Amino acid sequence: MSTDYTHPDVLTIGVRNSWADAETDPSRIDWAPRQAAAAIWFEIIDGRPVNPCEKTGIERGRNELGHWGEQLCADAIVTFTDEHGHRWLLMVERGDGHGWALPGGTVDPGEDPAAAAIRELAEETGVGLDGYPWQALPARYVPDPRASDEAWMVTVPAWADLGVGPRKAFPTPVGADDARRAAWVPADSYAVLVEHLTEEHGGRVFRAHQALLADLLG
């Protein structure tokens, strides 16, 4: 039996606030431009987009995501090393209850992904790093819990390392916009990060960022 689900907010708040496609039938979309612009190629079968990387359990519909097919986002990876040689990573607690994540969000049409990461970082943490040297990492599929087999997320991570110094020398983040909280998290390894979030914040890593951070931090 096919599982068909689109969250009611997608067709109401999402369409009204322009973060969701108003079209409810993907077969009526002109897919050629979206396929050409996609960071990761995907197929169209019988007029419907096909998730290129996983089966989510929701075969039809958009689940909690707004756009049919690929939605490109950008995530800001901001690190520093303290005077004791320990690495720290800037993270936010998502306001939607999905856990702790990298600051980030969707890339606006025509926007450079690195610029989107910098913008989202400032909006969600108050930390402004425009003009700072950033390293863009390759686009990658992320297993977002809000995705479906017909709507999914691809991110372009951007990394800024602030160097070495005492913790007090680095900016103090404040959760804002979509972020409930923002904090520097110990990140000598992925295991250290997970343990800290569990013990100090009673939290967990956002599922879409687990593999990304495990690869990044080791």
FINULUM-736988 format. One line per field, with one value per residue: residue number from 1; x, y, z of N, C-alpha, C, CB in turn; residue in three letters. Coordinates in pm, whole numbers, padded with zeros to 5 digits. Each point is the difference from the previous one (the first is absolute). Last residue first. Glycine has a CB too. Layout:
<pts>
resi: (NUM|...)
n.X: (X|...)
n.Y: (Y|...)
n.Z: (Z|...)
ca.X: (X|...)
ca.Y: (Y|...)
ca.Z: (Z|...)
c.X: (X|...)
c.Y: (Y|...)
c.Z: (Z|...)
cb.X: (X|...)
cb.Y: (Y|...)
cb.Z: (Z|...)
resn: (ALA|...)
</pts>
This chain:
<pts>
resi: (218|217|216|215|214|213|212|211|210|209|208|207|206|205|204|203|202|201|200|199|198|197|196|195|194|193|192|191|190|189|188|187|186|185|184|183|182|181|180|179|178|177|176|175|174|173|172|171|170|169|168|167|166|165|164|163|162|161|160|159|158|157|156|155|154|153|152|151|150|149|148|147|146|145|144|143|142|141|140|139|138|137|136|135|134|133|132|131|130|129|128|127|126|125|124|123|122|121|120|119|118|117|116|115|114|113|112|111|110|109|108|107|106|105|104|103|102|101|100|99|98|97|96|95|94|93|92|91|90|89|88|87|86|85|84|83|82|81|80|79|78|77|76|75|74|73|72|71|70|69|68|67|66|65|64|63|62|61|60|59|58|57|56|55|54|53|52|51|50|49|48|47|46|45|44|43|42|41|40|39|38|37|36|35|34|33|32|31|30|29|28|27|26|25|24|23|22|21|20|19|18|17|16|15|14|13|12|11|10|9|8|7|6|5|4|3|2|1)
n.X: (03498|-00327|-00085|-00134|-00225|-00142|-00139|-00151|-00224|-00165|-00400|-00033|00243|00219|-00339|00041|00060|00443|00288|-00128|-00195|00252|00396|-00091|-00096|00398|00259|-00190|00088|00444|00006|-00404|-00166|-00352|-00036|-00597|-00399|-00498|-00336|00100|-00346|00099|00235|00273|00477|00520|00387|00444|00501|00226|-00246|00182|00533|00145|00079|-00422|-00440|-00029|-00471|-00158|-00476|-00238|-00392|-00382|-00400|-00469|-00406|-00474|-00010|00200|00073|00343|-00090|00348|00373|00398|00224|00252|00417|00190|00553|00089|00177|00315|-00095|00361|-00422|-00251|-00361|00044|-00343|-00207|-00476|-00136|-00383|00116|00495|-00038|-00362|00302|00400|-00278|-00202|00454|00133|-00417|-00139|-00577|-00212|-00294|00255|00143|-00285|00404|00381|00172|-00005|-00367|-00118|-00571|-00448|-00241|00123|00310|00484|00399|00457|00546|00457|00358|00463|00434|00343|00442|-00137|-00046|-00367|-00022|-00516|-00326|-00435|-00184|-00473|-00255|-00283|-00395|-00188|-00427|-00023|-00595|-00366|00129|-00184|00021|-00315|-00196|-00245|-00219|00183|00327|00215|00338|00335|00331|00445|00131|-00323|-00551|-00221|-00366|-00412|00003|00246|00509|00336|00479|00354|00520|00083|-00052|-00357|00003|-00078|-00328|-00189|00045|-00179|-00367|-00360|-00391|-00395|00221|00043|-00493|00082|00334|00078|00490|00126|00222|-00339|-00340|-00386|00225|00201|-00393|-00282|00275|00366|-00268|-00255|00446|-00167|00002|-00103|00244|-00241|-00018)
n.Y: (01292|00344|-00082|-00474|00067|00451|-00229|-00414|00317|00393|-00277|-00183|00405|-00280|00083|00304|-00055|00219|-00276|-00482|00045|00400|-00176|-00462|00186|00305|-00365|-00307|00347|00280|00500|00295|00166|00411|00530|00037|00226|-00199|00058|00251|00185|00498|-00052|-00269|00325|-00202|00356|-00032|-00137|00218|-00242|-00412|00195|-00224|-00286|00122|-00150|-00305|00069|-00409|00037|-00492|00043|-00413|-00194|-00144|-00231|-00012|-00470|-00251|00449|00220|00116|-00324|00059|-00313|00410|-00121|00431|00370|00035|00509|00518|00192|00559|00374|00393|00297|-00245|-00244|00233|-00356|00086|-00419|00100|00437|-00036|-00490|00086|00364|-00289|-00378|00314|00173|-00477|-00089|00517|00023|-00099|-00255|-00091|-00517|-00091|-00022|-00134|00023|-00599|-00171|-00206|-00153|00182|00286|00407|00281|-00320|00208|00125|-00117|00235|-00408|00099|-00345|00099|00198|00376|00402|-00254|00008|00158|-00199|00158|-00294|00252|-00331|00196|-00342|-00085|-00352|-00348|-00110|00230|00329|-00088|-00504|-00208|-00310|00096|-00499|-00440|-00232|00135|-00372|00147|-00322|00378|00176|00097|-00026|00119|00417|-00217|00010|-00437|00174|00404|-00169|00420|00132|00358|00485|00093|00347|-00381|-00214|00452|00107|-00473|-00055|00376|-00293|-00239|-00391|00224|00235|00358|00427|00301|-00217|00320|00425|00321|-00072|-00172|-00412|-00054|00172|-00271|-00310|00002|00058|-00409|-00318|-00383|-00546|-00369|-00453|-00347|-00534)
n.Z: (01290|-00113|-00492|-00002|00440|-00156|-00430|00224|00342|-00230|-00089|00460|00343|00478|00490|00479|00450|-00037|00307|-00087|-00465|-00146|00253|-00166|-00450|00050|00210|-00343|-00340|00305|00132|-00039|00450|-00254|00076|-00083|-00204|00158|-00396|-00515|-00280|00291|00478|00350|00008|-00032|00198|-00387|00308|00372|00342|-00208|-00201|-00551|-00388|-00402|-00157|-00458|-00276|-00328|-00246|-00123|-00377|00156|-00304|00274|-00345|-00142|-00164|00364|00400|00404|00451|00115|-00449|-00083|-00347|-00478|-00025|-00320|00245|00320|-00122|00428|00076|00160|00161|-00298|00254|00421|00319|00347|00054|-00221|-00307|-00216|00036|-00110|-00321|-00170|00048|-00171|-00329|-00085|-00014|-00275|-00243|-00152|-00428|00346|00545|00211|00511|00449|00324|00448|00071|00457|00455|-00154|-00102|00308|-00242|00251|00042|00340|-00353|00101|-00085|00205|00282|-00013|00453|-00021|00283|-00274|-00414|-00569|-00201|-00402|-00230|-00377|-00145|-00385|-00421|-00215|-00495|00038|-00450|00004|00287|00486|00471|00285|00303|-00457|-00435|-00203|-00164|00324|00464|00019|-00338|-00278|-00131|-00467|-00340|00102|-00527|-00084|-00367|-00486|-00029|00096|-00046|00282|00199|-00056|00442|-00167|-00466|-00336|-00310|00305|00084|-00490|-00113|00323|-00051|00345|-00142|00186|00439|00100|00337|-00127|00373|00233|00498|00057|-00168|00347|-00280|-00166|00467|00242|-00369|-00269|00346|00407|-00142|-00233|-00400|00040|-00308|00095|-00389|00227)
ca.X: (00069|00071|00079|00108|00087|00088|00085|00108|00081|00139|00055|00034|-00097|00037|00055|-00035|-00109|-00120|-00013|00016|-00087|-00139|-00025|-00005|-00126|-00112|00004|-00046|-00147|-00042|00126|-00006|00128|-00004|00122|00108|00125|00124|-00043|00079|-00047|-00067|-00100|-00099|-00132|-00120|-00101|-00133|-00086|00036|-00062|-00142|-00085|-00001|00031|00136|00037|00073|00086|00076|00109|00059|00137|00067|00143|00094|00118|00050|-00023|00058|-00079|-00001|-00118|-00121|-00084|-00121|-00013|-00135|-00028|-00141|-00086|00017|-00121|00029|-00080|00027|00096|00134|00007|00133|00019|00143|00049|00090|-00031|-00140|-00029|00078|-00072|-00126|00037|00047|-00118|-00065|00084|-00018|00117|00093|00109|00030|-00096|00067|-00012|-00134|-00016|-00081|00079|00043|00108|00131|00078|00011|-00104|-00127|-00107|-00109|-00127|-00121|-00120|-00084|-00140|-00080|-00128|00007|00041|00139|00029|00075|00122|00079|00089|00086|00123|00025|00140|00022|00139|00008|00112|00135|00014|00017|-00085|00076|00003|00024|00123|-00017|-00059|00022|-00111|-00122|-00030|-00144|-00058|00090|00114|00111|00041|00143|00023|-00024|-00143|-00071|-00144|-00086|-00111|-00095|00009|00136|00017|00058|00124|00102|00037|00085|00131|00111|00102|00119|-00026|00007|00133|00022|-00021|-00045|-00146|-00066|-00054|00104|00086|00129|-00021|-00036|00110|00104|-00059|-00099|00060|00067|-00094|-00043|00054|-00015|-00011|-00017|00076|-00084)
ca.Y: (-00127|00001|00120|00005|-00114|00035|00113|-00053|-00100|00042|00037|-00118|-00004|00060|-00095|00008|-00097|00064|00140|00022|-00085|00039|00131|-00016|-00069|00090|00104|-00063|-00007|-00112|-00067|-00081|-00069|-00137|-00068|-00023|-00012|00034|00018|-00070|-00138|-00046|00092|-00062|00011|-00015|-00072|00060|-00030|00084|00132|-00004|-00027|00106|-00046|-00003|00129|-00029|00109|-00012|00097|00052|00040|00116|-00010|00110|-00031|00131|00097|-00054|-00111|-00028|00065|-00071|00087|-00078|-00019|-00032|-00137|-00022|-00055|-00144|-00071|-00111|-00122|-00107|-00094|00047|00043|-00031|00048|00005|00135|00007|-00098|00002|00126|00005|-00081|00068|00116|-00052|-00045|00122|00050|-00077|-00087|00030|00086|-00008|00074|00096|-00012|00012|-00011|00112|00112|-00003|00098|-00017|-00105|-00120|-00096|00031|00035|-00092|00057|-00073|00080|00016|00034|00058|-00066|-00088|-00133|00007|00081|-00083|00063|-00064|00100|-00072|00067|-00011|00025|00079|00027|00132|00046|-00025|-00131|-00011|00084|00091|00134|-00008|00072|00120|00113|-00018|00081|-00055|00061|-00019|-00088|-00059|-00073|00021|-00119|-00005|00020|00138|00030|-00117|00025|-00043|-00087|-00038|-00145|-00033|-00082|00078|00063|-00104|-00044|00099|00016|-00053|-00012|00085|00124|-00030|00022|-00113|-00125|-00110|-00001|00004|-00124|-00103|-00023|00064|00142|00068|-00009|00095|00122|00055|00020|00131|00110|00068|00135|00096|00134|00096|00124|00119)
ca.Z: (00021|00128|00021|-00101|00027|00112|-00039|-00084|00072|00013|-00130|-00079|-00109|-00128|-00096|-00142|-00017|-00056|00040|00143|00081|-00025|00060|00146|00034|-00026|00104|00124|-00006|-00083|-00032|-00122|-00014|00050|-00041|00095|-00074|00072|00139|00102|00014|-00121|-00056|-00088|00062|-00084|00077|00018|-00114|-00114|00014|-00035|00116|00099|00136|00051|00058|00123|00043|00124|-00010|00124|-00034|00060|-00032|00023|00081|00045|-00107|-00123|-00055|-00144|-00057|00043|00083|00030|00144|00043|00041|00028|-00105|-00012|-00043|-00091|00015|-00098|00054|-00031|-00140|-00054|-00137|-00031|00021|00115|00103|00040|00068|00124|00097|00035|00082|00128|00075|00049|00109|00123|00016|00109|-00045|-00143|-00082|-00088|-00144|-00054|-00144|-00050|-00050|-00140|-00018|00061|-00066|00081|-00039|00062|-00091|00026|00045|-00035|00025|-00118|00029|-00108|-00024|-00116|00047|00043|00118|00093|00052|00105|00060|00094|00043|00144|00033|00120|00032|00062|00083|-00048|-00063|-00145|-00081|-00085|00059|00143|00036|00080|-00074|-00143|-00051|00057|00129|00015|00102|00099|-00058|00092|00074|00034|00143|00039|-00010|-00049|00000|-00109|00038|-00104|-00017|00043|00120|00109|-00046|-00014|00135|00068|-00064|00077|-00104|00011|-00073|-00144|-00055|-00090|00075|-00083|00005|-00131|-00054|00012|-00117|00028|00031|-00125|-00096|00035|00057|-00093|-00131|-00004|-00031|00121|-00003|00109|-00058|00109|-00009|00000)
c.X: (-00042|00077|00090|00094|00116|00093|00099|00097|00117|00088|00150|00063|00040|-00114|00034|00066|-00045|-00119|-00131|-00027|00005|-00096|-00146|-00033|-00015|-00133|-00117|-00003|-00054|-00152|-00025|00136|-00006|00138|00001|00123|00113|00117|00118|-00050|00069|-00053|-00061|-00106|-00102|-00128|-00127|-00093|-00144|-00093|00031|-00064|-00147|-00086|-00002|00009|00136|00056|00067|00086|00069|00111|00059|00136|00065|00141|00092|00115|00043|-00014|00075|-00097|-00020|-00128|-00126|-00091|-00132|-00001|-00147|-00022|-00144|-00096|00033|-00129|00046|-00076|00029|00109|00138|00007|00141|00017|00149|00046|00086|-00027|-00143|-00033|00073|-00074|-00125|00035|00040|-00124|-00060|00085|-00014|00116|00103|00108|00037|-00105|00073|00002|-00144|-00011|-00094|00101|00062|00096|00144|00082|00010|-00110|-00131|-00118|-00097|-00123|-00123|-00126|-00073|-00145|-00080|-00128|00006|00052|00147|00040|00067|00107|00070|00102|00072|00135|00014|00150|00008|00144|-00023|00105|00144|00003|00005|-00091|00076|-00002|00035|00134|-00025|-00051|00018|-00123|-00116|-00036|-00150|-00063|00080|00120|00122|00030|00149|00031|-00033|-00150|-00066|-00143|-00087|-00109|-00110|00026|00147|00035|00070|00135|00105|00044|00087|00137|00130|00091|00118|-00027|00010|00136|00021|-00011|-00057|-00151|-00060|-00048|00115|00107|00133|-00015|-00027|00112|00109|-00068|-00097|00060|00066|-00092|-00055|00068|-00021|00008|-00031|00088)
c.Y: (-00066|-00129|-00012|00116|-00002|-00115|00032|00110|-00050|-00104|00035|00035|-00110|-00020|00075|-00108|-00009|-00095|00064|00143|00040|-00080|00042|00133|-00011|-00062|00095|00101|-00061|00002|-00123|-00057|-00099|-00064|-00138|-00057|-00012|-00010|00043|00033|-00077|-00142|-00063|00099|-00058|00011|-00012|-00091|00047|-00018|00093|00137|00008|-00038|00119|-00046|00001|00131|-00039|00124|00008|00101|00058|00024|00125|-00038|00121|-00025|00142|00097|-00055|-00112|-00037|00060|-00075|00074|-00072|-00015|-00013|-00146|-00016|-00054|-00147|-00072|-00103|-00128|-00107|-00090|00059|00031|-00025|00039|00016|00140|00012|-00089|00002|00126|-00001|-00077|00074|00115|-00051|-00036|00126|00049|-00077|-00098|00032|00101|-00012|00068|00112|-00005|00013|-00010|00115|00110|-00017|00115|-00010|-00112|-00132|-00099|00025|00045|-00112|00073|-00076|00079|00027|00021|00076|-00074|-00103|-00134|-00011|00085|-00100|00095|-00064|00100|-00085|00061|-00005|00019|00087|00022|00140|00052|-00016|-00146|-00026|00073|00101|00143|-00010|00056|00116|00119|00008|00081|-00066|00043|-00016|-00093|-00082|-00081|00033|-00121|-00014|00032|00139|00028|-00123|00049|-00028|-00091|-00042|-00150|-00026|-00084|00075|00061|-00110|-00044|00105|00026|-00040|-00023|00097|00123|-00029|00017|-00124|-00129|-00119|-00003|00023|-00135|-00097|-00032|00073|00150|00074|00002|00103|00127|00072|00030|00137|00117|00073|00132|00100|00139|00091|00126)
c.Z: (00130|00027|00124|00029|-00099|00036|00112|-00040|-00084|00067|00008|-00135|-00099|-00100|-00129|-00083|-00144|-00010|-00046|00042|00147|00087|-00019|00067|00151|00043|-00016|00115|00129|-00004|-00087|-00038|-00115|-00016|00067|-00070|00100|-00095|00087|00140|00112|00022|-00124|-00044|-00098|00082|-00084|00079|00028|-00118|-00117|00004|-00039|00118|00095|00144|00065|00054|00131|00023|00136|-00031|00128|-00063|00057|-00045|00006|00098|00038|-00117|-00121|-00036|-00147|-00055|00043|00097|00028|00151|00038|00039|00047|-00105|-00017|-00034|-00101|00033|-00105|00056|-00027|-00148|-00047|-00146|-00029|00035|00125|00120|00052|00079|00135|00108|00047|00095|00138|00082|00060|00117|00131|00002|00106|-00040|-00148|-00087|-00073|-00151|-00042|-00152|-00036|-00026|-00138|-00028|00053|-00060|00076|-00029|00076|-00085|00032|00052|-00050|00038|-00130|00045|-00106|-00031|-00113|00052|00041|00120|00093|00052|00119|00053|00105|00034|00152|00020|00125|00042|00053|00097|-00047|-00044|-00149|-00099|-00086|00057|00148|00044|00094|-00081|-00151|-00036|00073|00141|-00019|00102|00099|-00047|00085|00087|00032|00145|00053|00006|-00061|00018|-00122|00054|-00098|-00014|00032|00123|00114|-00039|-00005|00139|00068|-00062|00069|-00121|00005|-00084|-00150|-00067|-00085|00081|-00078|00020|-00138|-00051|00023|-00103|00020|00025|-00130|-00104|00026|00052|-00093|-00136|-00008|-00035|00122|-00033|00113|-00058|00118|00000)
cb.X: (00193|-00175|-00181|-00153|-00195|-00176|-00186|-00153|-00205|-00081|-00227|-00188|-00049|00246|-00134|-00030|-00071|00150|00245|00166|00034|00061|00240|00167|00010|00128|00251|00093|00008|00206|00100|-00191|00044|-00247|00127|-00169|-00090|-00096|-00180|00198|-00050|00149|00124|00041|00067|00131|00098|00031|00146|00235|00015|-00010|00178|00037|00140|00051|-00238|00058|-00148|00003|-00121|-00055|-00056|-00122|-00040|-00140|-00017|-00230|-00190|-00051|-00220|00237|00032|00121|00089|00130|00137|-00052|00238|-00067|00197|00072|-00089|00233|-00198|00225|-00080|-00091|-00252|00027|-00173|00052|-00176|00074|-00071|-00061|00167|00184|-00090|-00015|00217|00086|-00115|00086|00202|-00053|00146|-00189|-00159|-00236|-00042|00214|-00220|-00067|00199|00072|00180|-00222|00046|-00036|-00141|-00216|-00002|00067|00112|00081|00037|00127|00134|00088|00064|00150|-00001|00235|-00102|-00037|-00237|00086|-00097|-00042|-00150|-00032|-00104|-00140|00035|-00216|00063|-00242|00152|-00084|-00245|00125|00028|00200|-00014|00139|-00050|-00221|-00106|-00016|-00022|00136|00087|-00006|00180|00131|00010|-00160|-00091|00013|-00233|-00170|-00048|00186|00030|00144|00004|00183|00096|-00003|-00220|-00131|-00100|-00178|-00228|-00117|-00106|-00155|-00113|-00014|-00241|-00073|00089|-00250|-00161|00106|00000|00196|-00045|00093|-00058|-00059|-00221|-00116|00056|-00054|-00186|-00037|00139|00049|-00175|00215|00018|-00011|-00096|00100|00001|-00183)
cb.Y: (00087|00152|00132|-00102|-00131|00154|00093|-00178|-00067|00232|00084|-00118|00248|-00042|-00191|00242|00046|00151|00015|-00182|-00187|00061|00063|-00187|-00129|00099|-00017|-00219|-00023|-00140|00082|00140|00026|-00020|00221|-00037|00134|-00083|-00172|00005|00004|00147|00202|-00217|00207|-00146|00083|00123|-00198|-00010|-00029|-00230|00091|00167|-00190|00180|00040|-00236|00173|-00250|00134|-00217|00048|-00044|-00138|00078|-00243|00109|-00141|-00230|00102|00077|00188|-00062|00204|-00212|00209|-00115|-00028|00185|-00119|-00015|00207|-00026|00132|00098|00043|00228|00044|-00178|00173|-00176|00026|-00226|-00148|00047|00116|-00132|-00142|00093|00023|-00207|-00058|00128|-00100|-00192|00159|00096|00093|-00076|00160|-00139|-00112|00133|-00144|00147|-00157|-00096|00002|-00241|00035|00061|00105|00233|-00135|-00049|00207|-00216|00215|-00217|00096|-00111|-00085|-00024|00055|00239|-00031|-00148|00235|-00225|00192|-00225|00224|-00209|00143|-00086|-00018|-00009|-00144|00011|-00001|00217|00165|-00149|-00106|-00216|00154|-00085|-00159|-00245|00137|-00090|00210|-00193|00071|00199|00178|00043|-00152|00250|-00088|00004|-00244|-00156|00255|-00200|00091|00023|-00034|00195|-00107|00192|00021|-00166|00061|00176|-00068|-00170|00175|-00006|-00030|-00234|-00057|-00028|00122|00108|00250|-00117|-00082|00123|00226|-00009|-00058|-00207|-00216|-00035|-00135|-00232|-00206|-00023|-00134|-00067|00002|-00189|-00093|-00160|-00019|-00126)
cb.Z: (-00130|00083|-00110|-00170|00092|00085|-00144|-00085|00126|00011|-00065|00111|00026|00046|00100|00028|00232|-00126|-00009|00000|-00163|-00236|-00041|-00015|-00215|-00192|00010|-00078|-00252|00058|00216|-00077|00246|-00059|-00029|00183|-00196|00218|-00032|-00154|-00242|-00145|00091|00114|00135|-00154|00219|-00213|-00059|00076|00246|00089|00153|-00178|-00091|-00157|00034|-00077|-00115|-00026|-00182|00117|-00249|00212|-00214|00192|-00062|-00030|-00076|00082|00082|-00011|00160|00205|-00120|-00038|00047|-00221|00079|-00162|-00094|00241|-00116|00096|00085|-00039|00237|-00004|-00007|00171|00038|00176|00169|-00060|-00181|-00236|-00146|-00111|-00187|-00232|-00128|-00115|-00216|-00200|-00109|-00143|-00134|00133|-00158|-00041|00191|-00001|00033|00197|-00008|00195|-00087|-00068|00250|-00020|-00202|00089|-00224|-00012|-00179|00238|-00140|00003|-00019|-00099|00224|-00171|00238|00052|00221|00054|00075|-00188|-00020|-00104|-00075|-00120|-00049|00011|-00208|00104|-00243|00080|-00133|-00234|-00072|00000|00172|00023|00223|-00026|-00185|00078|-00164|00034|00218|00186|-00091|-00169|00158|-00031|-00165|00192|-00182|-00016|00051|-00172|00022|00077|-00018|-00031|00236|-00169|00236|00158|-00049|-00082|-00230|-00064|00081|-00129|-00214|00081|-00150|00252|00049|00048|00222|-00039|00142|-00200|00024|-00109|00232|00196|-00069|00239|00105|-00084|00100|00241|00105|-00081|00032|00242|00111|00116|-00256|00163|-00217|00168|-00250|00123)
resn: (GLY|LEU|LEU|ASP|ALA|LEU|LEU|ALA|GLN|HIS|ALA|ARG|PHE|VAL|ARG|GLY|GLY|HIS|GLU|GLU|THR|LEU|HIS|GLU|VAL|LEU|VAL|ALA|TYR|SER|ASP|ALA|PRO|VAL|TRP|ALA|ALA|ARG|ARG|ALA|ASP|ASP|ALA|GLY|VAL|PRO|THR|PRO|PHE|ALA|LYS|ARG|PRO|GLY|VAL|GLY|LEU|ASP|ALA|TRP|ALA|PRO|VAL|THR|VAL|MET|TRP|ALA|GLU|ASP|SER|ALA|ARG|PRO|ASP|PRO|VAL|TYR|ARG|ALA|PRO|LEU|ALA|GLN|TRP|PRO|TYR|GLY|ASP|LEU|GLY|VAL|GLY|THR|GLU|GLU|ALA|LEU|GLU|ARG|ILE|ALA|ALA|ALA|ALA|PRO|ASP|GLU|GLY|PRO|ASP|VAL|THR|GLY|GLY|PRO|LEU|ALA|TRP|GLY|HIS|GLY|ASP|GLY|ARG|GLU|VAL|MET|LEU|LEU|TRP|ARG|HIS|GLY|HIS|GLU|ASP|THR|PHE|THR|VAL|ILE|ALA|ASP|ALA|CYS|LEU|GLN|GLU|GLY|TRP|HIS|GLY|LEU|GLU|ASN|ARG|GLY|ARG|GLU|ILE|GLY|THR|LYS|GLU|CYS|PRO|ASN|VAL|PRO|ARG|GLY|ASP|ILE|ILE|GLU|PHE|TRP|ILE|ALA|ALA|ALA|ALA|GLN|ARG|PRO|ALA|TRP|ASP|ILE|ARG|SER|PRO|ASP|THR|GLU|ALA|ASP|ALA|TRP|SER|ASN|ARG|VAL|GLY|ILE|THR|LEU|VAL|ASP|PRO|HIS|THR|TYR|ASP|THR|SER|MET)
</pts>
